[in-house]
Structures are given as structure tokens and as C-alpha cells.
């Protein structure tokens, strides 16, 4: 029996299990805080589900902040889950600008953290420098490898090109105009890996169906394409999407954190335009509530569970600097449910996507990316 790419009937996405920990989580993630300030401390033993332990887990966001409906929020959900289920004390520092990174990480060192997690590739240099300067503290970095292995630091990375390939195939099969598009916030590897997979999925659809769907915004061979310049200016996402719509695109994949809400706004002003979200299930995010009916699906990275499992391993003195790599096979990446589009996706297209997933998991179909960590 083929394994479905879709979530169980409750709509929850299957949770990943790290190799060291195995079991999937029970229940969903807590919502990210609406009022997280520069530094937000959690209380030891606040949760009725777990007694407090002598361990402090800490997190620093990138400029998108913890309410980005994307990877920062997912990371914070993993931190909160560790507080609730493991009884650890938590601290967090929210960055408003890249200039905050060094001081925010240092504030967590000064707070006596046992583990400091940087969310986002932009914190790579800061986390690496702090880890090397503080060998008695554990570190983790979401979405990026370090240039050289660091004994007390673990990269949490994801082969998102696999799930993004399925999204590209879906977009090509669902497009009414024969044109789809993608763009990034900035063209870092953990961004362009989505774009690589998406364009490859469109190309595969064309080959399999003798079609000619165009994918705007990314040239995989040149590793160059459209970017808004940052992960915070929503207006740039709106303007970029408008440009794609004017060129005939009716399905857009923004890889830009909260900037993607600009794509939803632009899509809401045009009939027949939809958006594919990234990192988390965008349909379930409160920030997207006004336009969630425009989200066709999402390319999901199970960041929350990778964060939780990394904290758990450190609490249990089993921390490893070996990279965690999320894949379709271990459910570290996935394609979210179709939600309001459930009745619009043809059965034949669903079946083709499920078959492609099985081919990727089995190794029969290899989806690669120059951006792959």
C-alpha cells in the first residue's frame, strides 16, 4: 500500500523522528507568542505535564521574528514543546534586524543557557563563533551547515527540494494559465533549494505530460532569479507577485518567510491566483487567516520536532554534532494537505504525486539541488 503524502484526517502533518529519538510527537505545537519581546524568559516547571529539570534551552530568531508564520515560529514551537513536555527552562531573544544577532546570542550566553539554537541560515557566523568561544555550551543552527564541523554545535538541515519537487509538479498540473512562479527573500542555499525543487517538478510534469508550463523567477542552471532583498518587507513580496501575475502566473511559491503574506495579498486581488507556502503549513497559521483559502498547499519542514529532539538529546546527555537531515523518507519534509483546494485537485494528479513521492523515498527518482546542504 502506498504511503500518502497527506496528513491524517485531523489535518495534522506527520511528525518526523530524529534517528536518535525515533518516536513522533503526540499532539500539535503551541502557537508562537504574539508579544515576544527582545528577550522572553520561560519559567522552569511551568507546565503541568513535566517536572522541571536543571536545563536551560534558548533560542534566537532571525529578522523575521517568532510570529513569521514560517521557520522562526516553527522553531519557537519546538522550544515551547520542550518546556511543556521536558520541563526545561527556556529563554528567547527576537531579532528585529541582522545587527541584533551578535548581541542576542551573547545575551543567551550571559543568561546561562545550556543550549542555544539559532533559527535561520543568517545566524551561521554568529552561532559558529559563539560555539567555538564557549565549548561548554551546546548549540544548534536551523537551516544551514557550518563551514567546518564544530564539536558542540549541530546543524538542522532539510532536503526541501524533495517536497518542493512535488509542489512544482502539483503547481504545473493545477495551473490554468500554463505559467507559475517562485521568488526568494534572498538567494541563500536554504532558499534556493526550494526553488530548485519547484522548477524541477514543473519540468518533470512537462516531460511526463507533453506540456509546456513555464516557471518564472528561477534559473536552476544559472542559480539566479528573483529575490525581494530581505525577509521582512511584505510590500516587496506584494510587488514581486503582481509582476508575476502580470506575466500570466497563477500559482506563486514565495520562499521569503513573512514576505510571503505580500503574495497572498496580491493573489487576493486577482481571480484564480493561489499561493504555495513554505516551512510550515501556511493554512494553519493565524497570520494568514484572512487569505488561507488561497493557499494551495505548503512545502513543510518539521523544524519544531527537530528542535525538540535536539533539546531532548542534550537533556539526556546524548547530544551529537552530527547533522540532522530531514527528508521525505523520515518525514522531516512533506507536502501539506490541500485544505480548501481538496475538491479541486484531480484524483489522477493526486495519484501521480503520491507515486512520485514513493519513487523519491525508494531512491528510484533522485531529486538533487546545487543548493543542497
Kinemage of the C-alpha trace (Angstrom):
@kinemage 1
@onewidth
@group {chain A} dominant
@subgroup {mainchain}
@vectorlist {calphas} color= white
{ca unk a 1} P 0.000 0.000 0.000
{ca unk a 2} L 1.404 3.383 -0.949
{ca unk a 3} L 2.158 5.835 1.794
{ca unk a 4} L 0.121 9.015 1.351
{ca unk a 5} L 1.765 12.425 1.256
{ca unk a 6} L -1.221 13.872 3.016
{ca unk a 7} L -1.896 14.231 6.720
{ca unk a 8} L -4.280 12.160 8.771
{ca unk a 9} L -7.929 13.092 8.921
{ca unk a 10} L -7.379 15.625 11.679
{ca unk a 11} L -5.318 17.679 9.221
{ca unk a 12} L -2.113 17.409 11.231
{ca unk a 13} L 1.088 16.812 9.305
{ca unk a 14} L 3.001 13.677 10.197
{ca unk a 15} L 5.797 14.447 12.599
{ca unk a 16} L 9.383 13.463 11.963
{ca unk a 17} L 11.531 11.451 14.291
{ca unk a 18} L 15.258 12.032 14.527
{ca unk a 19} L 17.307 8.899 14.230
{ca unk a 20} L 18.364 9.128 17.860
{ca unk a 21} L 14.879 9.611 19.206
{ca unk a 22} L 12.518 7.815 16.897
{ca unk a 23} L 9.002 8.381 18.146
{ca unk a 24} L 6.737 11.030 16.608
{ca unk a 25} L 5.236 13.723 18.823
{ca unk a 26} L 1.856 13.475 20.432
{ca unk a 27} L -0.408 16.396 19.627
{ca unk a 28} L 0.279 19.669 17.843
{ca unk a 29} L 2.610 22.572 18.505
{ca unk a 30} L 1.761 25.508 20.718
{ca unk a 31} L 1.176 28.791 18.902
{ca unk a 32} L 4.042 31.261 18.726
{ca unk a 33} L 3.772 34.204 21.098
{ca unk a 34} L 2.049 37.324 19.871
{ca unk a 35} L 4.070 39.637 22.084
{ca unk a 36} L 7.584 38.196 22.177
{ca unk a 37} L 9.956 40.999 23.116
{ca unk a 38} L 13.696 41.378 22.673
{ca unk a 39} L 14.214 38.805 25.429
{ca unk a 40} L 11.485 36.424 26.593
{ca unk a 41} L 12.121 34.129 29.550
{ca unk a 42} L 10.234 30.921 30.192
{ca unk a 43} L 9.648 29.562 33.675
{ca unk a 44} L 11.100 26.314 34.875
{ca unk a 45} L 8.438 23.766 35.637
{ca unk a 46} L 5.557 25.959 34.458
{ca unk a 47} L 3.943 23.102 32.575
{ca unk a 48} L 1.719 20.650 34.426
{ca unk a 49} L 2.900 17.944 32.029
{ca unk a 50} L 6.526 17.788 33.208
{ca unk a 51} L 8.574 18.412 36.333
{ca unk a 52} L 11.338 20.957 35.963
{ca unk a 53} L 14.822 19.791 35.046
{ca unk a 54} L 18.091 21.610 35.555
{ca unk a 55} L 18.499 22.625 31.931
{ca unk a 56} L 18.001 25.902 30.082
{ca unk a 57} L 17.250 25.837 26.353
{ca unk a 58} L 17.467 29.121 24.465
{ca unk a 59} L 16.656 30.431 21.006
{ca unk a 60} L 17.478 33.450 18.862
{ca unk a 61} L 15.319 34.317 15.849
{ca unk a 62} L 16.445 35.924 12.639
{ca unk a 63} L 14.970 39.248 11.498
{ca unk a 64} L 11.629 37.610 10.631
{ca unk a 65} L 10.733 37.248 14.315
{ca unk a 66} L 8.868 34.481 16.098
{ca unk a 67} L 5.496 35.379 14.593
{ca unk a 68} L 6.633 34.967 10.962
{ca unk a 69} L 4.231 32.061 10.204
{ca unk a 70} L 7.352 30.305 8.952
{ca unk a 71} L 10.576 28.783 10.262
{ca unk a 72} L 11.108 31.097 13.253
{ca unk a 73} L 7.630 30.334 14.535
{ca unk a 74} L 8.131 26.620 13.929
{ca unk a 75} L 11.423 26.723 15.823
{ca unk a 76} L 9.801 28.524 18.756
{ca unk a 77} L 7.029 25.915 18.811
{ca unk a 78} L 9.714 23.268 19.290
{ca unk a 79} L 11.227 25.280 22.139
{ca unk a 80} L 7.835 25.627 23.843
{ca unk a 81} L 7.173 21.925 23.370
{ca unk a 82} L 10.407 21.187 25.213
{ca unk a 83} L 9.331 23.481 28.039
{ca unk a 84} L 5.934 21.786 28.281
{ca unk a 85} L 6.988 18.163 27.888
{ca unk a 86} L 10.550 18.075 29.230
{ca unk a 87} L 10.252 20.713 31.949
{ca unk a 88} L 13.257 22.706 30.784
{ca unk a 89} L 13.570 26.415 31.416
{ca unk a 90} L 13.552 28.460 28.219
{ca unk a 91} L 14.832 31.852 27.143
{ca unk a 92} L 14.492 33.536 23.764
{ca unk a 93} L 15.723 36.652 22.003
{ca unk a 94} L 13.883 38.016 18.983
{ca unk a 95} L 15.927 39.814 16.336
{ca unk a 96} L 14.450 42.782 14.525
{ca unk a 97} L 17.477 43.369 12.317
{ca unk a 98} L 20.660 41.448 11.386
{ca unk a 99} L 22.599 43.864 13.578
{ca unk a 100} L 20.866 42.200 16.580
{ca unk a 101} L 22.305 38.737 16.009
{ca unk a 102} L 25.599 39.046 17.882
{ca unk a 103} L 24.127 40.806 20.909
{ca unk a 104} L 21.134 38.471 21.088
{ca unk a 105} L 23.267 35.326 21.035
{ca unk a 106} L 25.608 36.855 23.611
{ca unk a 107} L 22.608 37.662 25.821
{ca unk a 108} L 21.752 33.964 25.863
{ca unk a 109} L 25.310 33.068 26.819
{ca unk a 110} L 25.109 35.549 29.684
{ca unk a 111} L 21.740 34.083 30.732
{ca unk a 112} L 23.456 30.776 31.474
{ca unk a 113} L 21.888 28.748 28.669
{ca unk a 114} L 22.873 25.105 28.300
{ca unk a 115} L 21.797 25.008 24.642
{ca unk a 116} L 21.455 27.946 22.244
{ca unk a 117} L 19.582 27.486 18.964
{ca unk a 118} L 19.871 29.994 16.125
{ca unk a 119} L 16.926 29.954 13.747
{ca unk a 120} L 17.913 30.665 10.180
{ca unk a 121} L 20.992 30.490 7.981
{ca unk a 122} L 21.679 34.189 8.591
{ca unk a 123} L 22.871 33.340 12.110
{ca unk a 124} L 25.505 30.862 10.909
{ca unk a 125} L 28.570 33.003 11.540
{ca unk a 126} L 27.296 34.257 14.887
{ca unk a 127} L 26.386 30.788 16.158
{ca unk a 128} L 29.681 29.296 14.909
{ca unk a 129} L 31.759 31.991 16.607
{ca unk a 130} L 29.849 31.687 19.867
{ca unk a 131} L 30.087 27.883 19.843
{ca unk a 132} L 33.838 27.985 19.345
{ca unk a 133} L 34.215 30.561 22.120
{ca unk a 134} L 32.011 28.597 24.544
{ca unk a 135} L 32.820 24.879 24.217
{ca unk a 136} L 30.845 24.048 27.373
{ca unk a 137} L 27.569 25.219 25.810
{ca unk a 138} L 25.631 23.214 23.217
{ca unk a 139} L 24.476 24.969 20.040
{ca unk a 140} L 22.225 24.198 17.086
{ca unk a 141} L 21.542 26.035 13.849
{ca unk a 142} L 18.363 25.703 11.818
{ca unk a 143} L 18.662 25.661 8.032
{ca unk a 144} L 22.402 25.735 7.464
{ca unk a 145} L 25.573 23.685 7.756
{ca unk a 146} L 28.676 25.123 9.345
{ca unk a 147} L 31.723 25.688 7.167
{ca unk a 148} L 33.623 23.215 9.354
{ca unk a 149} L 32.275 20.734 11.920
{ca unk a 150} L 32.053 22.087 15.472
{ca unk a 151} L 32.048 19.541 18.292
{ca unk a 152} L 29.376 21.304 20.359
{ca unk a 153} L 27.151 22.532 17.521
{ca unk a 154} L 24.568 20.671 15.450
{ca unk a 155} L 23.155 21.742 12.062
{ca unk a 156} L 19.447 21.055 11.493
{ca unk a 157} L 19.010 20.946 7.723
{ca unk a 158} L 16.352 19.713 5.333
{ca unk a 159} L 16.284 18.241 1.829
{ca unk a 160} L 13.412 20.530 0.944
{ca unk a 161} L 13.997 20.088 -2.772
{ca unk a 162} L 12.221 16.718 -2.449
{ca unk a 163} L 8.933 18.114 -1.166
{ca unk a 164} L 9.276 21.223 -3.316
{ca unk a 165} L 9.574 18.963 -6.378
{ca unk a 166} L 6.132 17.574 -5.551
{ca unk a 167} L 4.828 21.138 -5.139
{ca unk a 168} L 6.191 22.087 -8.557
{ca unk a 169} L 4.546 19.087 -10.162
{ca unk a 170} L 1.278 19.971 -8.417
{ca unk a 171} L 1.503 23.612 -9.500
{ca unk a 172} L 2.105 22.655 -13.117
{ca unk a 173} L -0.838 20.281 -13.026
{ca unk a 174} L -3.148 22.834 -11.424
{ca unk a 175} L -2.186 25.931 -13.422
{ca unk a 176} L -4.908 27.243 -15.700
{ca unk a 177} L -2.628 29.746 -17.437
{ca unk a 178} L 0.332 27.468 -18.045
{ca unk a 179} L 2.608 29.781 -16.036
{ca unk a 180} L 3.754 29.510 -12.410
{ca unk a 181} L 6.406 31.427 -10.487
{ca unk a 182} L 8.704 31.466 -7.475
{ca unk a 183} L 10.894 34.002 -5.714
{ca unk a 184} L 13.082 34.209 -2.627
{ca unk a 185} L 13.748 36.735 0.082
{ca unk a 186} L 17.481 36.454 -0.511
{ca unk a 187} L 19.125 33.781 -2.616
{ca unk a 188} L 20.780 31.764 0.124
{ca unk a 189} L 21.130 27.984 -0.355
{ca unk a 190} L 18.322 27.178 2.113
{ca unk a 191} L 16.075 29.399 -0.018
{ca unk a 192} L 17.140 28.361 -3.481
{ca unk a 193} L 16.853 24.674 -2.596
{ca unk a 194} L 13.069 25.216 -2.601
{ca unk a 195} L 13.258 26.965 -5.949
{ca unk a 196} L 15.438 24.232 -7.481
{ca unk a 197} L 12.969 21.532 -6.494
{ca unk a 198} L 9.967 23.556 -7.604
{ca unk a 199} L 11.337 24.200 -11.093
{ca unk a 200} L 12.433 20.560 -11.427
{ca unk a 201} L 8.907 19.475 -10.512
{ca unk a 202} L 7.444 21.707 -13.207
{ca unk a 203} L 9.937 20.332 -15.730
{ca unk a 204} L 9.075 16.763 -14.750
{ca unk a 205} L 5.384 17.473 -15.242
{ca unk a 206} L 6.100 18.850 -18.697
{ca unk a 207} L 8.097 15.772 -19.648
{ca unk a 208} L 5.528 13.331 -18.289
{ca unk a 209} L 2.533 15.071 -19.842
{ca unk a 210} L 3.971 16.593 -23.024
{ca unk a 211} L 3.122 20.002 -21.588
{ca unk a 212} L 4.813 23.393 -21.692
{ca unk a 213} L 4.148 25.012 -18.307
{ca unk a 214} L 6.534 27.916 -17.703
{ca unk a 215} L 8.216 28.532 -14.347
{ca unk a 216} L 9.161 32.175 -13.804
{ca unk a 217} L 11.556 33.560 -11.226
{ca unk a 218} L 14.328 30.960 -11.107
{ca unk a 219} L 17.017 29.621 -13.443
{ca unk a 220} L 18.412 26.475 -11.842
{ca unk a 221} L 21.325 26.194 -14.263
{ca unk a 222} L 22.497 29.742 -13.530
{ca unk a 223} L 21.374 29.594 -9.886
{ca unk a 224} L 19.882 33.021 -10.285
{ca unk a 225} L 16.428 34.521 -10.139
{ca unk a 226} L 14.005 36.836 -8.370
{ca unk a 227} L 14.567 37.995 -4.798
{ca unk a 228} L 12.926 40.710 -2.750
{ca unk a 229} L 16.113 41.568 -0.853
{ca unk a 230} L 15.120 40.562 2.677
{ca unk a 231} L 12.693 38.556 4.790
{ca unk a 232} L 10.729 41.387 6.322
{ca unk a 233} L 9.478 43.805 3.627
{ca unk a 234} L 6.000 42.497 2.838
{ca unk a 235} L 5.418 45.201 0.244
{ca unk a 236} L 8.272 43.804 -1.848
{ca unk a 237} L 6.555 40.416 -1.856
{ca unk a 238} L 3.328 42.070 -2.961
{ca unk a 239} L 5.033 43.944 -5.806
{ca unk a 240} L 7.024 40.927 -6.982
{ca unk a 241} L 3.881 38.807 -7.084
{ca unk a 242} L 1.999 41.474 -9.001
{ca unk a 243} L 4.741 41.399 -11.625
{ca unk a 244} L 4.453 37.623 -11.951
{ca unk a 245} L 0.662 37.834 -12.216
{ca unk a 246} L 1.034 40.413 -14.991
{ca unk a 247} L 3.136 37.819 -16.845
{ca unk a 248} L 0.380 35.237 -16.545
{ca unk a 249} L 1.427 33.322 -13.412
{ca unk a 250} L -1.484 31.925 -11.424
{ca unk a 251} L 0.392 29.897 -8.771
{ca unk a 252} L 3.210 31.509 -6.771
{ca unk a 253} L 5.783 29.934 -4.436
{ca unk a 254} L 7.320 32.646 -2.205
{ca unk a 255} L 10.366 31.475 -0.222
{ca unk a 256} L 10.663 34.537 1.945
{ca unk a 257} L 9.128 33.945 5.366
{ca unk a 258} L 6.599 36.635 6.308
{ca unk a 259} L 7.219 38.414 2.995
{ca unk a 260} L 5.028 35.678 1.522
{ca unk a 261} L 1.998 37.403 3.028
{ca unk a 262} L 2.515 40.020 0.325
{ca unk a 263} L 1.935 37.283 -2.232
{ca unk a 264} L -1.310 36.331 -0.517
{ca unk a 265} L -2.468 39.941 -0.632
{ca unk a 266} L -1.664 40.207 -4.340
{ca unk a 267} L -3.362 36.873 -5.036
{ca unk a 268} L -6.481 38.048 -3.219
{ca unk a 269} L -6.840 40.882 -5.732
{ca unk a 270} L -6.867 38.594 -8.772
{ca unk a 271} L -9.265 35.785 -9.642
{ca unk a 272} L -7.759 32.338 -9.973
{ca unk a 273} L -4.376 33.039 -8.335
{ca unk a 274} L -3.132 30.852 -5.465
{ca unk a 275} L -0.012 30.536 -3.312
{ca unk a 276} L 2.126 27.657 -2.100
{ca unk a 277} L 3.539 28.427 1.371
{ca unk a 278} L 6.852 27.168 2.760
{ca unk a 279} L 8.420 25.927 6.001
{ca unk a 280} L 5.155 25.404 7.918
{ca unk a 281} L 1.573 24.677 6.890
{ca unk a 282} L 0.595 28.228 5.991
{ca unk a 283} L -3.098 27.390 6.113
{ca unk a 284} L -2.842 26.748 9.842
{ca unk a 285} L -1.043 29.998 10.663
{ca unk a 286} L -3.079 32.745 12.316
{ca unk a 287} L -1.113 35.371 10.384
{ca unk a 288} L -2.594 34.025 7.135
{ca unk a 289} L -6.170 33.644 8.380
{ca unk a 290} L -7.646 36.299 6.090
{ca unk a 291} L -6.275 34.649 2.953
{ca unk a 292} L -5.815 30.997 3.902
{ca unk a 293} L -8.356 29.959 1.247
{ca unk a 294} L -5.723 30.994 -1.339
{ca unk a 295} L -3.084 28.531 -0.059
{ca unk a 296} L -2.986 25.528 -2.386
{ca unk a 297} L -0.557 23.609 -0.160
{ca unk a 298} L 2.710 24.156 1.707
{ca unk a 299} L 6.215 22.714 1.481
{ca unk a 300} L 6.752 21.819 5.130
{ca unk a 301} L 9.939 21.417 7.138
{ca unk a 302} L 9.346 19.794 10.519
{ca unk a 303} L 11.579 22.305 12.299
{ca unk a 304} L 9.663 22.160 15.587
{ca unk a 305} L 10.283 18.470 16.079
{ca unk a 306} L 13.954 18.689 15.080
{ca unk a 307} L 14.384 21.432 17.698
{ca unk a 308} L 12.536 19.433 20.346
{ca unk a 309} L 14.542 16.277 19.693
{ca unk a 310} L 17.821 18.198 19.783
{ca unk a 311} L 16.888 19.673 23.175
{ca unk a 312} L 15.804 16.255 24.430
{ca unk a 313} L 19.074 14.675 23.370
{ca unk a 314} L 21.037 17.378 25.211
{ca unk a 315} L 18.919 16.989 28.359
{ca unk a 316} L 19.662 13.248 28.265
{ca unk a 317} L 23.411 13.768 27.710
{ca unk a 318} L 23.101 12.332 24.201
{ca unk a 319} L 23.810 15.482 22.209
{ca unk a 320} L 25.546 14.877 18.888
{ca unk a 321} L 27.044 17.362 16.471
{ca unk a 322} L 26.134 15.083 13.568
{ca unk a 323} L 23.782 16.978 11.221
{ca unk a 324} L 20.098 16.212 11.266
{ca unk a 325} L 18.809 15.966 7.681
{ca unk a 326} L 15.041 15.975 7.124
{ca unk a 327} L 13.804 14.050 4.076
{ca unk a 328} L 10.576 12.705 2.628
{ca unk a 329} L 11.636 9.290 3.874
{ca unk a 330} L 11.956 10.292 7.543
{ca unk a 331} L 9.066 12.786 7.214
{ca unk a 332} L 11.357 15.703 8.004
{ca unk a 333} L 9.873 17.379 4.934
{ca unk a 334} L 6.419 16.937 3.469
{ca unk a 335} L 3.668 18.360 1.331
{ca unk a 336} L 0.813 19.743 3.437
{ca unk a 337} L -2.869 18.944 2.842
{ca unk a 338} L -4.748 20.824 0.124
{ca unk a 339} L -7.315 22.173 2.602
{ca unk a 340} L -9.786 24.392 0.678
{ca unk a 341} L -8.454 23.011 -2.615
{ca unk a 342} L -9.166 19.420 -1.562
{ca unk a 343} L -12.016 19.014 -4.034
{ca unk a 344} L -10.214 20.824 -6.848
{ca unk a 345} L -7.120 18.638 -7.205
{ca unk a 346} L -7.938 15.855 -9.705
{ca unk a 347} L -7.603 12.275 -8.482
{ca unk a 348} L -5.213 11.482 -11.313
{ca unk a 349} L -2.875 14.311 -10.281
{ca unk a 350} L -3.015 13.184 -6.649
{ca unk a 351} L -2.086 9.679 -7.691
{ca unk a 352} L 0.817 10.902 -9.793
{ca unk a 353} L 2.181 12.939 -6.885
{ca unk a 354} L 1.875 10.008 -4.488
{ca unk a 355} L 3.728 7.824 -6.989
{ca unk a 356} L 6.480 10.425 -7.299
{ca unk a 357} L 6.863 10.558 -3.532
{ca unk a 358} L 7.275 6.803 -3.370
{ca unk a 359} L 9.853 6.927 -6.156
{ca unk a 360} L 11.839 9.572 -4.247
{ca unk a 361} L 11.647 7.654 -0.967
{ca unk a 362} L 12.732 4.407 -2.619
{ca unk a 363} L 15.598 6.065 -4.466
{ca unk a 364} L 14.138 5.292 -7.871
{ca unk a 365} L 13.818 9.027 -8.524
{ca unk a 366} L 16.641 11.233 -7.264
{ca unk a 367} L 15.855 14.901 -6.757
{ca unk a 368} L 19.036 16.925 -6.319
{ca unk a 369} L 19.864 20.579 -5.898
{ca unk a 370} L 23.074 22.599 -6.252
{ca unk a 371} L 21.879 24.282 -3.071
{ca unk a 372} L 21.655 21.007 -1.127
{ca unk a 373} L 23.420 21.013 2.230
